[in-house]
Amino acid sequence: MWLARLALCSILLLLAPRSMAVDLEHRIDIAAGAAPLKAFAGIHVVELATGKTIYHLNQDRLFLPASNMKLFTSALALLRLGPDRKFTTQVLLDDAGNLVLVGSGDPSLSGRAFPYQKNAPMGPGLAPIEDLADQIVASGVRRIRGDVAGDDRLYPWSPYAPSWTQDDALRDYGAPVSALSVNENALSITLQPGEGAGDAAGISLDPPLEYYAIDQRVATVARGAEAKIRLSRQAGSRQLLLWGSIPLGHAPIVETVAIDDPALYAACALYDALTRRGVAIAGGPVAWHRSAADDYIAPRGRVVASRSSPPLIDLLRVMDKVSQNLFAELMLREAGRVARHMGTREAGLQEMDAMLAGIGAAKDDWRLEDGSGLSRNALVTPRLVTRLLAYLNQGPYREQWFSLLPVAGEDGTLEHRLCCLAEAGSIRAKTGSLSRALALSGYAESKSCGRLAFSILVNNFSAPSSEVRAWIDKIAAALLE
């Protein structure tokens, strides 16, 4: 009799994992049943302990990933550059008398706090430039015979991916990519109502550096009216046009715009900082770019100032937690430069292809165009995303990788999502959002199946984005059971 009972117990133990997986699959089915109207959705869920697929829906179809693309770029940077890598920015005084600010691909020349701190305020955006200026003066430089040059030639000047739009280029999320980036290649314009109706609105800049010529035509209107602010810039120009209205008593309105030529902006910032310190400069601020057809020749001269970035792992954590596009594009180019000796988007994507092939992904599972996910031409399958997640989960940088992702209900782009669940902290995932694409991919700690890798990609939906996000979150919550 005891042998029969032992055999029955053994059978039940063997069936239990399968039963739990079936139950989880059923719960996901229920959660996924109310799909947003006319949406194209893909889902893939993998039990990491066994490698078994728990749930799948269109897992082999191609989807626009939006900022889920940063998962691939983070993995590439971590695997090819290492978590401890730092970028070093130098200022040289060359033989021709030019003061050269040499870009290294460092994205941290800003007032952002490192390591990542939830809700940490931004400090002065030009603080790193001010520090370099102090070092320059301390080195004994009192006169510059030539120009102040912003040198971004480490990466060929090709600031935008092909499918980025002119509207993208106007805003901070579409800031141009340059090896010399200051204040994340953006500035903020604050508008506030004047003293009376009919007065021009007040305007201020952050950082307070006059780089653009601003044609300000925003008028103050009667209290209670609707605020209407419009902004435009002609491609290739350094003139911004602001127009519209702001009512009396209205809170200040902040418009954040991209800087068209980051190397020139950096040169202008350093020029301004030095003149305020009494340094005499014969020339002016200039930008040094190069094309992909030209070889890179590193500038030579006496080093008069330098600055090192935080470790790469801290840069990646900010990139993924807040979904910072410029960081991702710089990481893509740096990986291409280190692995293929060319700091271009194309070289980075070639190395990305090699990485994905190296983890056993099928070539038909991706078509990539940038590192950030702003591209409207990038495509991936949910199966590819979970394959990447599974690979990094068992790799040498597992804990560092896991720390990069936003924590549901706690920080980053998931701070206010899935926050009503006691288990919300058991989901770490990267969000993605474009006008026709929403995504959530990462890890869930399931009570029944242990750690799961999941990818939920939704394209071409007609429902409001808020409804689609709620549907995605419902599925993610089901994974915790």
Wavefront OBJ file of the C-alpha trace (Angstrom):
o trace
v 0.000 0.000 0.000
v 2.747 2.444 0.920
v 4.389 1.834 -2.476
v 1.152 2.770 -4.218
v 0.864 5.946 -2.131
v 4.497 6.814 -2.878
v 3.890 6.321 -6.592
v 0.764 8.518 -6.433
v 2.649 11.257 -4.580
v 5.428 11.113 -7.170
v 2.914 11.489 -9.990
v 1.249 14.438 -8.244
v 4.612 16.118 -7.705
v 5.457 15.694 -11.362
v 2.094 17.052 -12.441
v 2.126 20.021 -10.037
v 4.442 22.290 -12.051
v 2.473 21.591 -15.208
v -0.783 22.274 -13.376
v 0.518 25.582 -12.034
v 1.712 26.580 -15.496
v -1.694 25.723 -16.954
v -3.396 27.796 -14.251
v -1.122 30.735 -14.988
v -1.747 30.395 -18.701
v -5.487 30.440 -18.009
v -5.180 33.594 -15.893
v -3.210 35.342 -18.621
v -5.841 34.224 -21.135
v -8.553 35.832 -19.030
v -6.532 39.047 -18.611
v -5.702 39.197 -22.309
v -9.258 38.423 -23.395
v -10.443 42.022 -23.389
v -7.918 43.246 -25.947
v -8.179 46.936 -26.895
v -10.313 47.537 -29.944
v -8.523 46.954 -33.256
v -5.129 46.450 -31.627
v -2.335 44.258 -32.965
v -0.845 42.624 -29.888
v 1.986 40.196 -29.256
v 2.774 38.404 -25.998
v 5.476 35.947 -25.031
v 6.042 34.623 -21.500
v 8.863 32.221 -20.601
v 9.505 30.319 -17.377
v 13.204 31.005 -16.844
v 13.929 27.994 -14.648
v 12.914 25.590 -17.422
v 12.946 27.695 -20.588
v 9.350 26.661 -21.276
v 6.910 29.022 -22.955
v 4.026 29.707 -20.564
v 2.019 31.894 -22.923
v 2.265 33.125 -26.494
v 0.299 35.309 -28.852
v 1.795 36.436 -32.164
v 5.203 35.803 -30.642
v 6.822 35.429 -34.086
v 5.253 38.540 -35.619
v 7.184 41.791 -35.967
v 6.200 44.784 -33.828
v 7.385 48.353 -33.386
v 9.166 48.155 -30.001
v 9.306 51.866 -29.105
v 11.597 52.281 -26.084
v 11.795 48.533 -25.525
v 14.632 49.007 -28.013
v 16.685 50.286 -25.068
v 16.769 46.729 -23.692
v 18.855 45.726 -26.712
v 21.097 48.784 -26.516
v 21.636 48.326 -22.768
v 22.589 44.699 -23.310
v 24.982 45.642 -26.106
v 26.690 48.319 -24.001
v 26.940 46.089 -20.947
v 28.348 43.131 -22.876
v 30.697 45.035 -25.195
v 31.858 47.888 -22.929
v 31.525 46.467 -19.411
v 29.794 47.963 -16.349
v 32.849 49.895 -15.099
v 33.744 51.752 -18.284
v 34.040 55.537 -18.011
v 34.141 58.320 -20.595
v 36.832 61.001 -20.245
v 36.303 64.478 -21.688
v 39.427 66.608 -22.135
v 40.210 70.215 -22.988
v 43.399 70.752 -25.011
v 45.366 73.830 -25.968
v 46.650 72.934 -29.440
v 49.681 74.213 -31.377
v 47.528 76.602 -33.420
v 46.362 78.321 -30.261
v 42.857 76.851 -30.246
v 41.249 75.649 -27.043
v 39.614 72.338 -27.949
v 36.836 70.698 -25.925
v 37.120 67.086 -27.088
v 33.957 65.003 -26.974
v 34.271 61.420 -25.733
v 30.673 60.274 -26.129
v 29.982 61.056 -22.469
v 26.231 61.634 -21.892
v 26.690 62.862 -18.308
v 27.865 66.450 -18.940
v 24.749 67.874 -17.310
v 23.166 68.627 -13.972
v 21.648 65.158 -13.646
v 22.355 63.214 -10.437
v 24.338 59.980 -10.660
v 23.820 57.273 -9.513
v 20.094 57.269 -10.278
v 17.921 58.705 -7.518
v 14.160 58.673 -7.820
v 12.755 62.180 -8.280
v 16.188 63.777 -7.845
v 16.103 67.396 -9.073
v 18.294 68.417 -11.981
v 21.207 70.621 -10.999
v 22.646 73.441 -13.143
v 22.886 72.082 -16.672
v 26.248 73.706 -17.405
v 27.923 72.809 -14.094
v 30.418 70.444 -15.821
v 31.412 73.241 -18.237
v 31.898 75.632 -15.326
v 34.120 73.037 -13.636
v 36.217 72.638 -16.795
v 36.551 76.424 -17.039
v 37.836 76.548 -13.454
v 40.414 73.893 -14.287
v 41.512 75.764 -17.406
v 42.110 78.972 -15.474
v 43.845 77.049 -12.680
v 46.216 75.565 -15.285
v 47.450 79.088 -16.066
v 45.516 79.867 -19.271
v 44.807 83.604 -19.446
v 44.746 84.155 -23.206
v 43.610 82.045 -26.166
v 45.103 82.979 -29.538
v 42.603 80.986 -31.585
v 39.038 79.696 -31.278
v 37.184 77.772 -28.611
v 36.312 74.599 -30.502
v 33.700 71.992 -29.653
v 35.155 68.823 -31.177
v 32.702 65.932 -31.700
v 34.742 64.177 -34.395
v 35.074 60.973 -32.370
v 31.721 60.029 -33.930
v 30.988 61.114 -37.518
v 28.371 63.858 -37.648
v 25.108 62.082 -38.467
v 22.755 63.321 -35.775
v 19.453 61.653 -36.708
v 18.222 58.201 -37.721
v 16.471 58.096 -41.127
v 12.894 57.824 -39.851
v 13.134 60.457 -37.130
v 10.847 63.357 -38.021
v 11.324 67.124 -38.083
v 9.007 67.341 -35.062
v 11.267 64.875 -33.218
v 14.289 67.059 -33.977
v 12.605 70.058 -32.339
v 12.141 68.379 -28.954
v 14.471 66.993 -26.285
v 13.451 63.371 -26.919
v 14.784 63.740 -30.477
v 17.941 65.665 -29.562
v 20.727 65.243 -32.145
v 23.447 62.710 -31.397
v 26.936 64.095 -30.935
v 30.114 62.821 -29.284
v 30.111 66.156 -27.442
v 26.809 66.453 -25.586
v 26.056 69.053 -22.910
v 22.891 69.252 -20.805
v 21.585 66.253 -22.749
v 21.509 68.487 -25.839
v 18.419 70.398 -24.765
v 17.377 73.660 -23.152
v 14.192 74.824 -21.450
v 12.247 78.006 -22.173
v 9.950 79.199 -19.390
v 7.062 81.528 -20.248
v 4.984 83.366 -17.667
v 2.217 85.951 -17.942
v 3.049 89.643 -18.007
v 1.635 92.203 -15.587
v -1.473 92.922 -17.608
v -3.545 91.695 -20.536
v -1.849 92.640 -23.788
v 1.658 92.568 -22.324
v 4.295 90.265 -23.777
v 4.867 87.117 -21.772
v 8.017 86.939 -19.694
v 10.684 84.531 -20.873
v 13.723 82.865 -19.295
v 16.187 80.171 -20.364
v 17.665 77.197 -18.560
v 20.611 76.975 -18.924
v 20.843 80.788 -19.118
v 22.924 80.858 -22.305
v 21.702 82.775 -25.357
v 22.287 80.252 -28.134
v 19.103 80.508 -30.195
v 17.700 83.776 -31.499
v 14.157 83.671 -30.092
v 11.316 85.540 -31.805
v 8.917 85.745 -28.849
v 5.313 86.582 -29.767
v 3.432 85.097 -26.813
v 0.903 87.600 -25.419
v -0.722 87.819 -22.004
v -4.533 87.482 -22.180
v -7.434 87.775 -19.752
v -7.572 85.556 -16.676
v -9.416 82.287 -17.245
v -8.654 82.046 -20.952
v -6.975 78.982 -22.425
v -3.184 78.911 -22.689
v -1.974 78.262 -26.223
v 1.747 78.090 -26.938
v 3.269 77.140 -30.290
v 6.934 76.636 -31.143
v 8.784 76.139 -34.418
v 12.291 76.204 -35.866
v 13.303 76.028 -39.487
v 15.667 73.139 -40.171
v 19.238 74.405 -40.317
v 18.480 77.696 -38.570
v 19.247 78.933 -35.080
v 16.030 80.944 -34.790
v 13.089 79.822 -32.695
v 9.623 81.246 -33.180
v 7.294 81.244 -30.167
v 3.728 82.465 -30.473
v 0.365 82.126 -28.748
v -1.138 83.304 -25.478
v -0.919 82.786 -21.720
v -3.630 84.073 -19.346
v -3.094 86.234 -16.288
v -2.519 84.143 -13.171
v -1.499 81.069 -15.146
v 1.387 78.956 -13.890
v 4.634 79.224 -15.873
v 4.762 77.050 -18.992
v 8.010 75.250 -19.826
v 8.910 74.299 -23.393
v 11.945 72.042 -23.765
v 13.713 72.129 -27.128
v 16.629 70.285 -28.656
v 19.935 72.008 -29.436
v 20.616 71.708 -33.163
v 24.435 71.574 -32.951
v 25.581 70.255 -29.557
v 29.298 70.751 -30.250
v 28.745 74.406 -31.109
v 26.539 74.856 -28.039
v 29.266 73.331 -25.859
v 31.831 75.676 -27.397
v 29.543 78.664 -26.754
v 29.059 77.579 -23.138
v 32.799 77.202 -22.541
v 33.538 80.500 -24.333
v 31.017 82.265 -22.075
v 32.393 80.640 -18.911
v 35.957 81.629 -19.756
v 35.186 85.243 -20.658
v 33.364 85.616 -17.338
v 36.608 84.460 -15.674
v 38.610 87.131 -17.472
v 40.225 84.951 -20.153
v 40.961 86.918 -23.346
v 39.907 85.004 -26.487
v 40.974 86.179 -29.947
v 38.612 83.907 -31.867
v 35.103 82.677 -31.208
v 33.157 79.489 -30.500
v 33.211 76.981 -33.361
v 32.225 73.329 -33.946
v 34.470 70.689 -35.460
v 32.601 67.852 -37.162
v 33.658 65.110 -39.566
v 31.909 62.888 -42.083
v 31.976 59.090 -42.045
v 34.221 59.210 -45.122
v 36.985 60.953 -43.183
v 39.398 59.163 -40.867
v 39.436 60.221 -37.245
v 42.608 61.958 -36.154
v 42.647 62.707 -32.450
v 43.560 66.315 -31.642
v 46.887 66.936 -29.946
v 47.932 69.520 -27.435
v 48.468 70.288 -23.785
v 45.701 68.961 -21.559
v 44.406 71.845 -19.445
v 41.248 70.249 -18.043
v 39.522 66.876 -17.910
v 36.433 65.183 -16.507
v 35.473 61.508 -16.136
v 31.935 60.209 -16.295
v 30.261 57.939 -13.748
v 30.664 54.199 -14.459
v 28.712 52.891 -17.425
v 26.322 50.936 -15.196
v 25.154 54.235 -13.646
v 24.638 55.753 -17.085
v 22.623 52.742 -18.232
v 20.484 52.821 -15.104
v 19.442 56.412 -15.797
v 18.922 55.566 -19.463
v 16.492 52.733 -18.702
v 14.799 54.087 -15.597
v 13.779 57.391 -17.225
v 13.989 56.182 -20.863
v 16.572 58.716 -22.010
v 16.931 58.515 -25.809
v 20.215 60.393 -26.209
v 22.006 58.066 -23.800
v 20.885 55.066 -25.858
v 22.079 56.554 -29.140
v 25.476 57.384 -27.656
v 25.834 53.861 -26.253
v 25.046 52.386 -29.663
v 27.754 54.479 -31.320
v 30.328 53.797 -28.618
v 29.762 50.053 -28.916
v 30.283 50.374 -32.668
v 33.453 52.400 -32.158
v 34.983 49.963 -29.683
v 33.991 46.770 -31.506
v 34.258 47.933 -35.131
v 36.477 51.043 -34.923
v 33.758 53.352 -36.282
v 31.495 55.376 -33.985
v 28.475 55.344 -36.240
v 24.888 54.237 -35.914
v 25.501 51.691 -38.664
v 28.522 50.160 -36.913
v 26.577 49.934 -33.674
v 23.709 48.175 -35.426
v 26.116 45.731 -37.069
v 27.461 44.875 -33.634
v 23.885 44.562 -32.374
v 23.216 42.045 -35.162
v 26.285 40.096 -34.098
v 25.165 40.092 -30.465
v 21.694 38.798 -31.329
v 23.086 36.134 -33.626
v 25.430 35.134 -30.791
v 22.545 34.432 -28.421
v 20.884 32.204 -31.007
v 18.180 34.579 -32.230
v 16.632 34.006 -35.654
v 17.551 36.722 -38.162
v 13.913 37.203 -39.146
v 13.139 38.316 -35.581
v 14.468 41.862 -35.944
v 14.977 44.869 -38.200
v 16.690 47.677 -36.344
v 17.418 51.318 -37.176
v 18.432 53.128 -33.988
v 19.371 52.557 -30.359
v 16.582 54.395 -28.558
v 13.365 53.169 -30.173
v 12.345 56.534 -31.604
v 12.610 55.017 -35.079
v 9.328 54.190 -36.835
v 11.057 51.495 -38.895
v 12.476 49.293 -36.126
v 10.762 45.920 -35.677
v 11.225 43.029 -33.236
v 9.273 39.939 -32.232
v 8.129 39.293 -28.657
v 10.082 36.018 -28.844
v 13.303 37.945 -29.516
v 12.734 40.174 -26.487
v 12.249 37.243 -24.110
v 15.275 35.486 -25.591
v 17.396 38.531 -24.773
v 15.912 38.737 -21.276
v 16.561 35.044 -20.655
v 20.145 35.332 -21.883
v 20.972 38.298 -19.641
v 19.268 36.630 -16.687
v 21.876 33.876 -16.738
v 24.848 35.986 -17.853
v 27.843 37.340 -15.915
v 26.185 40.735 -15.334
v 22.858 39.343 -14.146
v 22.435 41.501 -11.034
v 23.686 44.679 -12.719
v 21.331 44.059 -15.623
v 18.375 43.430 -13.337
v 19.071 46.709 -11.496
v 18.675 48.757 -14.671
v 14.949 48.209 -15.097
v 12.176 50.355 -13.608
v 10.443 48.752 -10.620
v 6.656 48.649 -10.870
v 4.973 51.044 -8.472
v 8.319 52.376 -7.249
v 10.567 54.224 -9.701
v 11.365 55.313 -13.214
v 8.692 55.100 -15.875
v 6.795 52.516 -13.782
v 6.573 54.633 -10.640
v 2.839 55.215 -11.114
v 1.951 51.918 -12.782
v 0.950 48.637 -11.107
v 1.218 50.520 -7.827
v -2.013 49.183 -6.323
v -0.705 45.610 -6.058
v 1.097 44.331 -2.982
v 3.383 42.407 -5.322
v 4.036 45.340 -7.672
v 7.709 45.434 -6.742
v 8.006 41.943 -8.164
v 7.832 43.349 -11.686
v 10.869 44.998 -13.242
v 10.317 46.018 -16.824
v 11.076 48.503 -19.575
v 8.244 50.593 -20.933
v 7.833 51.814 -24.491
v 5.597 54.473 -25.981
v 5.117 55.981 -29.441
v 2.032 57.323 -31.173
v 1.071 53.869 -32.463
v 3.055 51.574 -30.177
v 3.056 50.667 -26.495
v 5.237 48.037 -24.870
v 6.194 46.488 -21.556
v 8.908 43.832 -21.321
v 10.929 42.506 -18.416
v 10.666 40.127 -15.480
v 7.893 39.049 -13.137
v 8.313 37.007 -9.962
v 5.468 34.483 -10.245
v 4.230 32.707 -7.111
v 3.606 29.524 -9.077
v 6.375 29.493 -11.687
v 9.253 31.539 -10.291
v 10.909 34.235 -12.366
v 9.310 34.824 -15.762
v 10.597 36.791 -18.739
v 7.780 38.493 -20.613
v 7.194 40.814 -23.528
v 3.922 42.576 -24.329
v 3.974 44.644 -27.537
v 0.904 46.462 -28.878
v 0.767 48.310 -32.213
v -1.819 50.049 -34.382
v -4.457 50.489 -31.684
v -7.483 52.747 -31.963
v -8.312 52.877 -28.252
v -6.870 55.655 -26.054
v -3.320 54.972 -24.891
v -4.492 54.939 -21.264
v -6.819 52.011 -21.985
v -4.082 50.076 -23.757
v -1.668 50.651 -20.856
v -4.302 49.441 -18.416
v -4.753 46.284 -20.507
v -0.993 45.694 -20.576
v -0.773 46.184 -16.822
v -3.634 43.726 -16.269
v -1.659 41.044 -18.090
v 1.533 41.911 -16.210
v -0.341 41.647 -12.903
v -1.647 38.197 -13.860
v 1.950 36.998 -14.216
v 2.518 37.389 -10.484
v 0.125 34.578 -9.533
l 1 2 3 4 5 6 7 8 9 10 11 12 13 14 15 16 17 18 19 20 21 22 23 24 25 26 27 28 29 30 31 32 33 34 35 36 37 38 39 40 41 42 43 44 45 46 47 48 49 50 51 52 53 54 55 56 57 58 59 60 61 62 63 64 65 66 67 68 69 70 71 72 73 74 75 76 77 78 79 80 81 82 83 84 85 86 87 88 89 90 91 92 93 94 95 96 97 98 99 100 101 102 103 104 105 106 107 108 109 110 111 112 113 114 115 116 117 118 119 120 121 122 123 124 125 126 127 128 129 130 131 132 133 134 135 136 137 138 139 140 141 142 143 144 145 146 147 148 149 150 151 152 153 154 155 156 157 158 159 160 161 162 163 164 165 166 167 168 169 170 171 172 173 174 175 176 177 178 179 180 181 182 183 184 185 186 187 188 189 190 191 192 193 194 195 196 197 198 199 200 201 202 203 204 205 206 207 208 209 210 211 212 213 214 215 216 217 218 219 220 221 222 223 224 225 226 227 228 229 230 231 232 233 234 235 236 237 238 239 240 241 242 243 244 245 246 247 248 249 250 251 252 253 254 255 256 257 258 259 260 261 262 263 264 265 266 267 268 269 270 271 272 273 274 275 276 277 278 279 280 281 282 283 284 285 286 287 288 289 290 291 292 293 294 295 296 297 298 299 300 301 302 303 304 305 306 307 308 309 310 311 312 313 314 315 316 317 318 319 320 321 322 323 324 325 326 327 328 329 330 331 332 333 334 335 336 337 338 339 340 341 342 343 344 345 346 347 348 349 350 351 352 353 354 355 356 357 358 359 360 361 362 363 364 365 366 367 368 369 370 371 372 373 374 375 376 377 378 379 380 381 382 383 384 385 386 387 388 389 390 391 392 393 394 395 396 397 398 399 400 401 402 403 404 405 406 407 408 409 410 411 412 413 414 415 416 417 418 419 420 421 422 423 424 425 426 427 428 429 430 431 432 433 434 435 436 437 438 439 440 441 442 443 444 445 446 447 448 449 450 451 452 453 454 455 456 457 458 459 460 461 462 463 464 465 466 467 468 469 470 471 472 473 474 475 476 477 478 479 480 481
